[in-house]
Amino acid sequence: MTPGQPRPVESEWRRHGWILAPCMAGILLCSVNAYALGVMIGPLEREFGWSRAEISIGPLIISMIALVCAPLVGLVVDRAGPRPVGLFGVVFYCAAMALLSTTTPHVFSWWALWGLIGLASMFIAPMVWTAAINSRFDKNRGMALALALCGTGVGAASVPLLTNTLVEAQGWRAAYVSLAAISCAIVLPIVFFLFQNLKAAPSSQSATSAGGRGRQIRAEMASPSFLKLAGAALLFAIASCALTSNGVPILLGEGLDAATAAGVAGLIGLGSIAGRLGGGYLLDRIDARKVAAVSVMAPVISVSLLLATDGSKPAAMAACLILGLSVGTELDACAYLAARHFGMRNFGTLFGAITGLLLFGNGLAPAIANRVYDVTRSYDVVLVAIIVLCVLAAGLFLLLGKYPQVEAEAEVAVPEGTAPVAS
């Protein structure tokens, strides 16, 4: 390294820091519909008389689509790059979200529109944005992922309040249209102008045949490390989403009014931002298995506070902040561990499969949680089950082995139209 030349870590930020803006915007967009749903449950119940379980089938439909489509979209990302996938996804997703305003009194229309949302969301799922980050960052990969994934924290902090304001001012139908318009107006220009594809620098290794690559992907998906990582991600997705997606209804059950519940639930987003930044710092310095295990145990504290108190706003605020800290670290850790254990050659496909499981858990959790509520008229059974799931997820993370030496074989990627910069 010549005098005056930036150190490797500094070089990563100088060369690639701009990519974080579109990645954060895309990840925020992907969270809008999920964080809006908790506010929409009440108006939908009143207008159509549907049960909460029926309303929550929408996210379950997304989860079923994700199991099949997320790995396929990840494969497209590996082949074509994330830019065309992300651009198409932003427009498709916003249009689909606006169409939710056309829901009829037949619950099947609600489910059909959620099917469209589910298909659209695959094109802005986390593997699109994390593939771009992992291909550019190595030494500061954990912090780069954390900064971009703060988009979900921004969404959790702002979307419930924004949605509640729009519903009160316009009604739930117009609120969906407004959410879609606002989202598209903010995210599309950022992604269009700043989100570049990558091209691989020349590699000393010959290209693997399509058949050989397919065998490699299947072998990686069948490996113990992948199964443990995917299992931990699924269990925690179910546990965390049972809380986050039903945050407002759970807090209403605690005796808070609608506006207060929406505001307190928004603290999940603030906590997740702090969790992501702190977790990203730790991922670059400590074994990610331990960081992930500690983070997925944090909701046990949140659940304990909710079970031990009734109508306490301070306790509810503390529970939401702690939950946010946990949610803010777990997805970053999964993306980080996937890249470290399997490299970048098939990252889109492999993390697409994990993303599919995450979304499956996100869809399954509200349906199960609200079915339990419909039967028991309480979320207490759900809260107890969350403790068990968190303990199991932590155990699977701890059982992952050390990072294998896979990244030495990875191809170096640079933005299209630029030349590699020595570091």
C-alpha positions as a LaTeX table, in Angstrom:
\begin{tabular}{lrrr}
\hline
Residue & $x$ (\AA) & $y$ (\AA) & $z$ (\AA) \\
\hline
Met1 & 0.00 & 0.00 & 0.00 \\
Thr2 & 1.59 & 3.28 & $-1.11$ \\
Pro3 & 1.80 & 6.37 & 1.16 \\
Gly4 & $-1.41$ & 8.37 & 1.18 \\
Gln5 & $-3.44$ & 5.47 & $-0.21$ \\
Pro6 & $-6.55$ & 4.62 & 1.84 \\
Arg7 & $-6.43$ & 1.53 & 4.01 \\
Pro8 & $-8.44$ & $-1.48$ & 2.71 \\
Val9 & $-11.41$ & $-0.87$ & 5.01 \\
Glu10 & $-11.53$ & 2.82 & 4.09 \\
Ser11 & $-11.27$ & 1.90 & 0.44 \\
Glu12 & $-14.37$ & $-0.28$ & 0.69 \\
Trp13 & $-16.42$ & 2.62 & 2.02 \\
Arg14 & $-15.01$ & 5.11 & $-0.49$ \\
Arg15 & $-15.54$ & 2.85 & $-3.47$ \\
His16 & $-18.88$ & 1.30 & $-2.60$ \\
Gly17 & $-20.55$ & 3.31 & 0.17 \\
Trp18 & $-23.05$ & 4.83 & $-2.27$ \\
Ile19 & $-24.71$ & 1.44 & $-2.81$ \\
Leu20 & $-26.16$ & 1.55 & 0.71 \\
Ala21 & $-28.75$ & 4.22 & $-0.17$ \\
Pro22 & $-30.70$ & 2.18 & $-2.77$ \\
Cys23 & $-30.29$ & $-0.99$ & $-0.73$ \\
Met24 & $-31.73$ & 0.68 & 2.36 \\
Ala25 & $-34.58$ & 2.16 & 0.31 \\
Gly26 & $-35.38$ & $-1.22$ & $-1.26$ \\
Ile27 & $-35.34$ & $-3.03$ & 2.07 \\
Leu28 & $-37.59$ & $-0.34$ & 3.59 \\
Leu29 & $-40.04$ & $-0.80$ & 0.72 \\
Cys30 & $-40.13$ & $-4.55$ & 1.25 \\
Ser31 & $-41.33$ & $-4.00$ & 4.83 \\
Val32 & $-44.12$ & $-1.49$ & 4.15 \\
Asn33 & $-47.00$ & $-3.88$ & 3.67 \\
Ala34 & $-46.08$ & $-6.03$ & 6.68 \\
Tyr35 & $-45.89$ & $-3.08$ & 9.08 \\
Ala36 & $-49.08$ & $-1.54$ & 7.67 \\
Leu37 & $-51.13$ & $-4.70$ & 8.19 \\
Gly38 & $-51.32$ & $-4.39$ & 11.99 \\
Val39 & $-53.04$ & $-1.01$ & 11.61 \\
Met40 & $-55.33$ & $-2.29$ & 8.84 \\
Ile41 & $-56.68$ & $-5.27$ & 10.82 \\
Gly42 & $-59.16$ & $-3.18$ & 12.80 \\
Pro43 & $-60.73$ & $-1.33$ & 9.84 \\
Leu44 & $-60.98$ & $-4.57$ & 7.84 \\
Glu45 & $-62.65$ & $-6.35$ & 10.75 \\
Arg46 & $-65.21$ & $-3.56$ & 11.11 \\
Glu47 & $-66.01$ & $-3.22$ & 7.41 \\
Phe48 & $-66.15$ & $-6.85$ & 6.34 \\
Gly49 & $-66.62$ & $-8.79$ & 9.58 \\
Trp50 & $-63.67$ & $-11.05$ & 8.78 \\
Ser51 & $-61.78$ & $-12.74$ & 11.60 \\
Arg52 & $-58.19$ & $-11.80$ & 12.29 \\
Ala53 & $-57.12$ & $-15.26$ & 11.16 \\
Glu54 & $-58.83$ & $-14.72$ & 7.77 \\
Ile55 & $-57.15$ & $-11.34$ & 7.35 \\
Ser56 & $-53.77$ & $-12.81$ & 8.28 \\
Ile57 & $-53.97$ & $-15.46$ & 5.56 \\
Gly58 & $-52.59$ & $-12.73$ & 3.26 \\
Pro59 & $-49.05$ & $-12.93$ & 4.65 \\
Leu60 & $-49.35$ & $-16.73$ & 4.68 \\
Ile61 & $-50.00$ & $-16.62$ & 0.91 \\
Ile62 & $-46.81$ & $-14.58$ & 0.50 \\
Ser63 & $-44.95$ & $-17.19$ & 2.49 \\
Met64 & $-46.11$ & $-20.02$ & 0.25 \\
Ile65 & $-45.07$ & $-18.09$ & $-2.85$ \\
Ala66 & $-41.71$ & $-17.29$ & $-1.26$ \\
Leu67 & $-40.82$ & $-20.95$ & $-0.70$ \\
Val68 & $-40.92$ & $-21.54$ & $-4.45$ \\
Cys69 & $-40.13$ & $-18.18$ & $-6.01$ \\
Ala70 & $-37.45$ & $-16.66$ & $-3.74$ \\
Pro71 & $-34.72$ & $-19.16$ & $-4.74$ \\
Leu72 & $-35.68$ & $-18.73$ & $-8.41$ \\
Val73 & $-35.44$ & $-14.95$ & $-8.17$ \\
Gly74 & $-32.14$ & $-15.43$ & $-6.34$ \\
Leu75 & $-30.92$ & $-17.49$ & $-9.29$ \\
Val76 & $-31.86$ & $-14.61$ & $-11.62$ \\
Val77 & $-29.88$ & $-12.25$ & $-9.38$ \\
Asp78 & $-26.85$ & $-14.56$ & $-9.65$ \\
Arg79 & $-27.14$ & $-14.58$ & $-13.46$ \\
Ala80 & $-28.42$ & $-11.10$ & $-14.42$ \\
Gly81 & $-27.40$ & $-9.02$ & $-11.42$ \\
Pro82 & $-29.59$ & $-7.27$ & $-8.85$ \\
Arg83 & $-30.29$ & $-4.00$ & $-10.73$ \\
Pro84 & $-32.91$ & $-5.18$ & $-13.27$ \\
Val85 & $-34.56$ & $-7.35$ & $-10.63$ \\
Gly86 & $-34.77$ & $-4.48$ & $-8.14$ \\
Leu87 & $-36.06$ & $-1.90$ & $-10.62$ \\
Phe88 & $-38.81$ & $-4.19$ & $-11.85$ \\
Gly89 & $-39.67$ & $-5.15$ & $-8.29$ \\
Val90 & $-40.13$ & $-1.57$ & $-7.04$ \\
Val91 & $-42.73$ & $-0.75$ & $-9.69$ \\
Phe92 & $-44.48$ & $-4.13$ & $-9.47$ \\
Tyr93 & $-44.69$ & $-4.05$ & $-5.67$ \\
Cys94 & $-46.05$ & $-0.52$ & $-5.41$ \\
Ala95 & $-48.71$ & $-1.23$ & $-8.06$ \\
Ala96 & $-49.74$ & $-4.41$ & $-6.24$ \\
Met97 & $-49.97$ & $-2.61$ & $-2.91$ \\
Ala98 & $-52.22$ & 0.08 & $-4.41$ \\
Leu99 & $-54.52$ & $-2.64$ & $-5.76$ \\
Leu100 & $-55.29$ & $-3.77$ & $-2.19$ \\
Ser101 & $-57.64$ & $-0.78$ & $-2.11$ \\
Thr102 & $-59.94$ & $-2.64$ & $-4.56$ \\
Thr103 & $-60.70$ & $-5.45$ & $-2.08$ \\
Thr104 & $-64.34$ & $-6.57$ & $-2.16$ \\
Pro105 & $-66.44$ & $-8.06$ & 0.69 \\
His106 & $-65.46$ & $-11.54$ & $-0.53$ \\
Val107 & $-62.41$ & $-12.59$ & 1.45 \\
Phe108 & $-61.10$ & $-14.44$ & $-1.61$ \\
Ser109 & $-60.48$ & $-11.09$ & $-3.30$ \\
Trp110 & $-58.26$ & $-10.08$ & $-0.37$ \\
Trp111 & $-56.33$ & $-13.33$ & $-0.64$ \\
Ala112 & $-55.96$ & $-13.03$ & $-4.43$ \\
Leu113 & $-54.51$ & $-9.53$ & $-4.11$ \\
Trp114 & $-52.09$ & $-10.76$ & $-1.48$ \\
Gly115 & $-50.98$ & $-13.38$ & $-3.98$ \\
Leu116 & $-50.06$ & $-10.54$ & $-6.32$ \\
Ile117 & $-48.24$ & $-8.76$ & $-3.47$ \\
Gly118 & $-46.40$ & $-11.99$ & $-2.72$ \\
Leu119 & $-45.15$ & $-12.40$ & $-6.27$ \\
Ala120 & $-44.09$ & $-8.76$ & $-6.45$ \\
Ser121 & $-42.28$ & $-8.85$ & $-3.12$ \\
Met122 & $-39.93$ & $-11.57$ & $-4.36$ \\
Phe123 & $-38.29$ & $-9.02$ & $-6.66$ \\
Ile124 & $-37.44$ & $-6.68$ & $-3.77$ \\
Ala125 & $-36.66$ & $-9.37$ & $-1.19$ \\
Pro126 & $-33.49$ & $-9.08$ & 0.92 \\
Met127 & $-31.36$ & $-11.35$ & $-1.31$ \\
Val128 & $-31.55$ & $-8.71$ & $-4.08$ \\
Trp129 & $-30.01$ & $-5.99$ & $-1.93$ \\
Thr130 & $-27.69$ & $-8.11$ & 0.24 \\
Ala131 & $-26.18$ & $-9.71$ & $-2.87$ \\
Ala132 & $-25.05$ & $-6.27$ & $-4.02$ \\
Ile133 & $-23.55$ & $-5.46$ & $-0.61$ \\
Asn134 & $-21.81$ & $-8.80$ & $-0.04$ \\
Ser135 & $-20.23$ & $-8.58$ & $-3.50$ \\
Arg136 & $-18.63$ & $-5.24$ & $-2.67$ \\
Phe137 & $-17.77$ & $-5.45$ & 1.04 \\
Asp138 & $-15.54$ & $-7.90$ & 2.90 \\
Lys139 & $-13.76$ & $-6.34$ & 5.87 \\
Asn140 & $-16.75$ & $-4.14$ & 6.74 \\
Arg141 & $-19.44$ & $-6.48$ & 5.46 \\
Gly142 & $-21.28$ & $-6.72$ & 8.77 \\
Met143 & $-21.59$ & $-2.96$ & 9.20 \\
Ala144 & $-22.53$ & $-2.43$ & 5.54 \\
Leu145 & $-25.32$ & $-5.01$ & 5.84 \\
Ala146 & $-26.43$ & $-3.41$ & 9.09 \\
Leu147 & $-26.67$ & 0.07 & 7.60 \\
Ala148 & $-28.67$ & $-1.12$ & 4.60 \\
Leu149 & $-30.96$ & $-3.32$ & 6.65 \\
Cys150 & $-31.78$ & $-0.35$ & 8.85 \\
Gly151 & $-34.41$ & 0.16 & 6.17 \\
Thr152 & $-36.65$ & $-2.27$ & 8.03 \\
Gly153 & $-36.12$ & $-0.28$ & 11.21 \\
Val154 & $-37.09$ & 2.92 & 9.46 \\
Gly155 & $-40.16$ & 1.09 & 8.16 \\
Ala156 & $-41.09$ & $-0.25$ & 11.60 \\
Ala157 & $-40.70$ & 3.20 & 13.15 \\
Ser158 & $-42.58$ & 5.15 & 10.48 \\
Val159 & $-45.04$ & 2.91 & 8.63 \\
Pro160 & $-47.47$ & 2.16 & 11.52 \\
Leu161 & $-47.75$ & 5.85 & 12.40 \\
Leu162 & $-48.02$ & 6.93 & 8.76 \\
Thr163 & $-50.60$ & 4.23 & 8.05 \\
Asn164 & $-52.66$ & 5.15 & 11.12 \\
Thr165 & $-52.59$ & 8.82 & 10.07 \\
Leu166 & $-53.66$ & 7.99 & 6.52 \\
Val167 & $-56.43$ & 5.65 & 7.69 \\
Glu168 & $-57.84$ & 8.27 & 10.06 \\
Ala169 & $-57.71$ & 10.95 & 7.36 \\
Gln170 & $-58.70$ & 8.96 & 4.26 \\
Gly171 & $-59.98$ & 5.53 & 5.24 \\
Trp172 & $-58.14$ & 2.26 & 4.71 \\
Arg173 & $-58.70$ & 2.04 & 0.93 \\
Ala174 & $-57.22$ & 5.44 & 0.13 \\
Ala175 & $-54.48$ & 4.78 & 2.69 \\
Tyr176 & $-53.23$ & 1.83 & 0.64 \\
Val177 & $-53.11$ & 3.97 & $-2.51$ \\
Ser178 & $-51.29$ & 6.75 & $-0.68$ \\
Leu179 & $-48.76$ & 4.33 & 0.83 \\
Ala180 & $-48.02$ & 2.93 & $-2.61$ \\
Ala181 & $-47.64$ & 6.37 & $-4.20$ \\
Ile182 & $-45.40$ & 7.71 & $-1.43$ \\
Ser183 & $-43.24$ & 4.56 & $-1.50$ \\
Cys184 & $-42.77$ & 4.63 & $-5.26$ \\
Ala185 & $-41.99$ & 8.35 & $-5.34$ \\
Ile186 & $-39.23$ & 7.93 & $-2.76$ \\
Val187 & $-37.68$ & 4.57 & $-3.66$ \\
Leu188 & $-37.78$ & 4.37 & $-7.46$ \\
Pro189 & $-35.50$ & 7.38 & $-8.19$ \\
Ile190 & $-32.94$ & 6.25 & $-5.63$ \\
Val191 & $-32.79$ & 2.72 & $-7.06$ \\
Phe192 & $-32.78$ & 3.92 & $-10.67$ \\
Phe193 & $-29.87$ & 6.34 & $-10.28$ \\
Leu194 & $-27.69$ & 4.65 & $-7.64$ \\
Phe195 & $-28.22$ & 0.90 & $-7.91$ \\
Gln196 & $-25.64$ & $-0.48$ & $-10.34$ \\
Asn197 & $-25.05$ & $-4.04$ & $-11.44$ \\
Leu198 & $-21.74$ & $-5.77$ & $-11.00$ \\
Lys199 & $-19.47$ & $-7.35$ & $-13.49$ \\
Ala200 & $-16.88$ & $-9.91$ & $-12.53$ \\
Ala201 & $-13.22$ & $-9.19$ & $-12.83$ \\
Pro202 & $-11.27$ & $-11.77$ & $-14.84$ \\
Ser203 & $-10.98$ & $-15.03$ & $-12.92$ \\
Ser204 & $-8.16$ & $-17.52$ & $-13.09$ \\
Gln205 & $-10.63$ & $-20.36$ & $-12.81$ \\
Ser206 & $-12.66$ & $-21.65$ & $-15.71$ \\
Ala207 & $-16.40$ & $-21.19$ & $-15.59$ \\
Thr208 & $-18.37$ & $-24.01$ & $-14.05$ \\
Ser209 & $-20.89$ & $-25.66$ & $-16.35$ \\
Ala210 & $-24.57$ & $-25.13$ & $-15.69$ \\
Gly211 & $-24.92$ & $-28.76$ & $-14.62$ \\
Gly212 & $-21.91$ & $-28.52$ & $-12.33$ \\
Arg213 & $-23.22$ & $-25.35$ & $-10.78$ \\
Gly214 & $-26.60$ & $-26.95$ & $-10.20$ \\
Arg215 & $-24.95$ & $-29.89$ & $-8.44$ \\
Gln216 & $-22.93$ & $-27.48$ & $-6.33$ \\
Ile217 & $-26.07$ & $-25.59$ & $-5.27$ \\
Arg218 & $-27.88$ & $-28.81$ & $-4.36$ \\
Ala219 & $-24.89$ & $-30.03$ & $-2.34$ \\
Glu220 & $-24.67$ & $-26.73$ & $-0.47$ \\
Met221 & $-28.39$ & $-26.76$ & 0.31 \\
Ala222 & $-28.10$ & $-30.30$ & 1.68 \\
Ser223 & $-25.10$ & $-29.47$ & 3.88 \\
Pro224 & $-25.48$ & $-29.46$ & 7.69 \\
Ser225 & $-24.39$ & $-25.81$ & 7.88 \\
Phe226 & $-27.10$ & $-24.68$ & 5.47 \\
Leu227 & $-29.79$ & $-26.75$ & 7.18 \\
Lys228 & $-28.89$ & $-25.35$ & 10.61 \\
Leu229 & $-28.78$ & $-21.78$ & 9.31 \\
Ala230 & $-32.07$ & $-22.15$ & 7.45 \\
Gly231 & $-33.74$ & $-23.85$ & 10.41 \\
Ala232 & $-32.65$ & $-21.14$ & 12.83 \\
Ala233 & $-33.85$ & $-18.44$ & 10.45 \\
Leu234 & $-37.26$ & $-20.10$ & 10.07 \\
Leu235 & $-37.82$ & $-20.60$ & 13.80 \\
Phe236 & $-36.89$ & $-17.05$ & 14.68 \\
Ala237 & $-38.93$ & $-15.63$ & 11.80 \\
Ile238 & $-42.02$ & $-17.33$ & 13.21 \\
Ala239 & $-41.26$ & $-16.13$ & 16.74 \\
Ser240 & $-40.40$ & $-12.54$ & 15.89 \\
Cys241 & $-43.15$ & $-11.99$ & 13.33 \\
Ala242 & $-45.78$ & $-13.29$ & 15.72 \\
Leu243 & $-44.83$ & $-10.25$ & 17.82 \\
Thr244 & $-44.04$ & $-7.60$ & 15.21 \\
Ser245 & $-46.99$ & $-8.19$ & 12.88 \\
Asn246 & $-49.42$ & $-8.24$ & 15.80 \\
Gly247 & $-47.68$ & $-5.54$ & 17.80 \\
Val248 & $-50.58$ & $-3.09$ & 17.64 \\
Pro249 & $-53.31$ & $-5.69$ & 18.44 \\
Ile250 & $-51.22$ & $-7.12$ & 21.31 \\
Leu251 & $-50.74$ & $-3.65$ & 22.78 \\
Leu252 & $-54.43$ & $-2.90$ & 22.35 \\
Gly253 & $-55.06$ & $-6.02$ & 24.40 \\
Glu254 & $-52.73$ & $-4.57$ & 27.02 \\
Gly255 & $-55.18$ & $-1.67$ & 27.39 \\
Leu256 & $-53.46$ & 1.00 & 25.27 \\
Asp257 & $-55.50$ & 3.13 & 22.88 \\
Ala258 & $-54.98$ & 2.86 & 19.11 \\
Ala259 & $-52.77$ & 5.92 & 18.68 \\
Thr260 & $-50.60$ & 5.04 & 21.69 \\
Ala261 & $-50.32$ & 1.42 & 20.58 \\
Ala262 & $-49.19$ & 2.47 & 17.10 \\
Gly263 & $-46.61$ & 4.84 & 18.59 \\
Val264 & $-45.27$ & 2.26 & 21.06 \\
Ala265 & $-45.10$ & $-0.41$ & 18.35 \\
Gly266 & $-43.02$ & 2.03 & 16.34 \\
Leu267 & $-40.31$ & 1.69 & 18.98 \\
Ile268 & $-39.58$ & $-1.72$ & 17.48 \\
Gly269 & $-38.17$ & 0.16 & 14.52 \\
Leu270 & $-36.00$ & 2.42 & 16.65 \\
Gly271 & $-34.70$ & $-0.59$ & 18.55 \\
Ser272 & $-33.99$ & $-2.45$ & 15.33 \\
Ile273 & $-31.87$ & 0.42 & 14.02 \\
Ala274 & $-29.74$ & 0.33 & 17.17 \\
Gly275 & $-29.65$ & $-3.46$ & 17.01 \\
Arg276 & $-28.52$ & $-3.47$ & 13.39 \\
Leu277 & $-25.74$ & $-0.96$ & 13.94 \\
Gly278 & $-24.51$ & $-2.65$ & 17.10 \\
Gly279 & $-24.88$ & $-6.08$ & 15.56 \\
Gly280 & $-23.07$ & $-5.02$ & 12.38 \\
Tyr281 & $-20.15$ & $-3.76$ & 14.45 \\
Leu282 & $-19.99$ & $-7.05$ & 16.34 \\
Leu283 & $-20.33$ & $-9.25$ & 13.23 \\
Asp284 & $-17.09$ & $-7.81$ & 11.85 \\
Arg285 & $-15.28$ & $-8.58$ & 15.11 \\
Ile286 & $-16.90$ & $-11.58$ & 16.86 \\
Asp287 & $-17.99$ & $-15.02$ & 15.69 \\
Ala288 & $-21.35$ & $-14.34$ & 14.03 \\
Arg289 & $-22.82$ & $-17.54$ & 15.51 \\
Lys290 & $-22.59$ & $-16.05$ & 19.00 \\
Val291 & $-23.95$ & $-12.68$ & 17.90 \\
Ala292 & $-26.94$ & $-14.40$ & 16.26 \\
Ala293 & $-27.61$ & $-16.65$ & 19.25 \\
Val294 & $-27.67$ & $-13.77$ & 21.72 \\
Ser295 & $-29.88$ & $-11.68$ & 19.45 \\
Val296 & $-32.55$ & $-14.35$ & 19.02 \\
Met297 & $-32.77$ & $-14.83$ & 22.80 \\
Ala298 & $-33.60$ & $-11.16$ & 23.42 \\
Pro299 & $-37.36$ & $-11.49$ & 22.66 \\
Val300 & $-37.63$ & $-13.73$ & 25.73 \\
Ile301 & $-37.22$ & $-10.54$ & 27.77 \\
Ser302 & $-39.89$ & $-8.76$ & 25.71 \\
Val303 & $-42.34$ & $-11.61$ & 26.14 \\
Ser304 & $-41.68$ & $-11.80$ & 29.88 \\
Leu305 & $-42.43$ & $-8.09$ & 30.26 \\
Leu306 & $-45.70$ & $-8.40$ & 28.33 \\
Leu307 & $-46.80$ & $-11.45$ & 30.33 \\
Ala308 & $-45.88$ & $-9.90$ & 33.68 \\
Thr309 & $-47.61$ & $-6.55$ & 33.12 \\
Asp310 & $-51.02$ & $-5.37$ & 32.01 \\
Gly311 & $-51.71$ & $-1.86$ & 30.73 \\
Ser312 & $-48.21$ & $-0.59$ & 31.58 \\
Lys313 & $-46.99$ & 1.77 & 28.89 \\
Pro314 & $-43.37$ & 1.84 & 30.19 \\
Ala315 & $-43.23$ & $-1.97$ & 30.18 \\
Ala316 & $-44.70$ & $-2.09$ & 26.67 \\
Met317 & $-42.15$ & 0.47 & 25.48 \\
Ala318 & $-39.27$ & $-1.52$ & 26.96 \\
Ala319 & $-40.59$ & $-4.75$ & 25.42 \\
Cys320 & $-40.82$ & $-3.18$ & 21.95 \\
Leu321 & $-37.35$ & $-1.64$ & 22.17 \\
Ile322 & $-35.77$ & $-4.95$ & 23.20 \\
Leu323 & $-37.65$ & $-6.79$ & 20.47 \\
Gly324 & $-36.34$ & $-4.26$ & 17.98 \\
Leu325 & $-32.76$ & $-4.85$ & 19.10 \\
Ser326 & $-33.21$ & $-8.56$ & 18.39 \\
Val327 & $-34.97$ & $-8.23$ & 15.04 \\
Gly328 & $-32.35$ & $-5.68$ & 14.01 \\
Thr329 & $-29.49$ & $-8.16$ & 14.33 \\
Glu330 & $-30.89$ & $-11.52$ & 13.19 \\
Leu331 & $-31.37$ & $-10.89$ & 9.45 \\
Asp332 & $-27.94$ & $-9.26$ & 9.19 \\
Ala333 & $-26.40$ & $-12.29$ & 10.87 \\
Cys334 & $-28.14$ & $-14.70$ & 8.48 \\
Ala335 & $-26.92$ & $-12.81$ & 5.41 \\
Tyr336 & $-23.43$ & $-12.52$ & 6.89 \\
Leu337 & $-23.23$ & $-16.21$ & 7.82 \\
Ala338 & $-24.52$ & $-17.31$ & 4.41 \\
Ala339 & $-21.82$ & $-15.32$ & 2.62 \\
Arg340 & $-19.06$ & $-16.50$ & 4.96 \\
His341 & $-20.03$ & $-20.17$ & 4.80 \\
Phe342 & $-20.85$ & $-20.45$ & 1.08 \\
Gly343 & $-19.17$ & $-17.50$ & $-0.66$ \\
Met344 & $-20.74$ & $-15.30$ & $-3.33$ \\
Arg345 & $-20.94$ & $-17.55$ & $-6.40$ \\
Asn346 & $-24.39$ & $-18.91$ & $-5.50$ \\
Phe347 & $-25.29$ & $-16.41$ & $-2.79$ \\
Gly348 & $-28.46$ & $-15.18$ & $-4.50$ \\
Thr349 & $-29.86$ & $-18.69$ & $-4.83$ \\
Leu350 & $-28.86$ & $-19.87$ & $-1.34$ \\
Phe351 & $-29.90$ & $-16.74$ & 0.50 \\
Gly352 & $-32.99$ & $-16.67$ & $-1.70$ \\
Ala353 & $-33.91$ & $-20.06$ & $-0.23$ \\
Ile354 & $-33.30$ & $-18.72$ & 3.29 \\
Thr355 & $-35.32$ & $-15.62$ & 2.41 \\
Gly356 & $-38.13$ & $-17.90$ & 1.24 \\
Leu357 & $-38.10$ & $-19.62$ & 4.63 \\
Leu358 & $-37.97$ & $-16.28$ & 6.43 \\
Leu359 & $-40.99$ & $-15.06$ & 4.48 \\
Phe360 & $-42.72$ & $-18.38$ & 5.05 \\
Gly361 & $-42.25$ & $-17.89$ & 8.78 \\
Asn362 & $-43.40$ & $-14.28$ & 8.49 \\
Gly363 & $-46.58$ & $-15.44$ & 6.79 \\
Leu364 & $-47.22$ & $-18.45$ & 8.98 \\
Ala365 & $-46.81$ & $-16.60$ & 12.27 \\
Pro366 & $-49.67$ & $-14.07$ & 11.93 \\
Ala367 & $-52.09$ & $-16.75$ & 10.73 \\
Ile368 & $-51.29$ & $-19.05$ & 13.66 \\
Ala369 & $-51.12$ & $-16.25$ & 16.24 \\
Asn370 & $-54.44$ & $-14.77$ & 15.20 \\
Arg371 & $-56.09$ & $-18.17$ & 15.01 \\
Val372 & $-55.02$ & $-18.73$ & 18.61 \\
Tyr373 & $-56.43$ & $-15.31$ & 19.47 \\
Asp374 & $-59.75$ & $-16.09$ & 17.75 \\
Val375 & $-60.06$ & $-19.24$ & 19.87 \\
Thr376 & $-58.71$ & $-18.00$ & 23.22 \\
Arg377 & $-59.35$ & $-14.23$ & 22.88 \\
Ser378 & $-55.80$ & $-13.71$ & 24.13 \\
Tyr379 & $-52.21$ & $-13.73$ & 22.81 \\
Asp380 & $-50.75$ & $-15.25$ & 26.00 \\
Val381 & $-50.37$ & $-18.77$ & 24.54 \\
Val382 & $-48.57$ & $-17.28$ & 21.55 \\
Leu383 & $-46.19$ & $-15.36$ & 23.81 \\
Val384 & $-45.22$ & $-18.53$ & 25.70 \\
Ala385 & $-44.60$ & $-20.41$ & 22.44 \\
Ile386 & $-42.31$ & $-17.62$ & 21.27 \\
Ile387 & $-39.95$ & $-18.32$ & 24.19 \\
Val388 & $-39.54$ & $-21.95$ & 23.09 \\
Leu389 & $-38.89$ & $-21.01$ & 19.46 \\
Cys390 & $-36.23$ & $-18.46$ & 20.43 \\
Val391 & $-34.34$ & $-21.01$ & 22.54 \\
Leu392 & $-34.34$ & $-23.54$ & 19.68 \\
Ala393 & $-33.15$ & $-20.94$ & 17.16 \\
Ala394 & $-30.29$ & $-19.89$ & 19.43 \\
Gly395 & $-29.18$ & $-23.51$ & 19.75 \\
Leu396 & $-29.07$ & $-24.02$ & 15.97 \\
Phe397 & $-26.98$ & $-20.89$ & 15.49 \\
Leu398 & $-24.49$ & $-22.07$ & 18.10 \\
Leu399 & $-24.20$ & $-25.47$ & 16.37 \\
Leu400 & $-22.91$ & $-23.90$ & 13.15 \\
Gly401 & $-19.26$ & $-24.62$ & 12.47 \\
Lys402 & $-16.46$ & $-22.15$ & 11.90 \\
Tyr403 & $-16.29$ & $-20.24$ & 8.63 \\
Pro404 & $-14.89$ & $-22.43$ & 5.83 \\
Gln405 & $-12.29$ & $-21.05$ & 3.45 \\
Val406 & $-14.61$ & $-20.39$ & 0.51 \\
Glu407 & $-14.07$ & $-16.74$ & $-0.23$ \\
Ala408 & $-10.58$ & $-17.18$ & $-1.54$ \\
Glu409 & $-12.20$ & $-18.71$ & $-4.61$ \\
Ala410 & $-14.79$ & $-15.95$ & $-5.05$ \\
Glu411 & $-14.58$ & $-13.69$ & $-8.04$ \\
Val412 & $-13.93$ & $-10.03$ & $-7.43$ \\
Ala413 & $-16.82$ & $-7.88$ & $-8.60$ \\
Val414 & $-16.79$ & $-4.21$ & $-9.51$ \\
Pro415 & $-19.49$ & $-1.80$ & $-10.65$ \\
Glu416 & $-20.17$ & $-1.82$ & $-14.38$ \\
Gly417 & $-18.25$ & 0.78 & $-16.26$ \\
Thr418 & $-15.51$ & 1.12 & $-13.65$ \\
Ala419 & $-12.08$ & $-0.38$ & $-13.23$ \\
Pro420 & $-10.86$ & $-2.11$ & $-10.08$ \\
Val421 & $-9.15$ & 0.25 & $-7.63$ \\
Ala422 & $-6.11$ & $-1.05$ & $-5.82$ \\
Ser423 & $-6.43$ & $-1.17$ & $-2.08$ \\
\hline
\end{tabular}
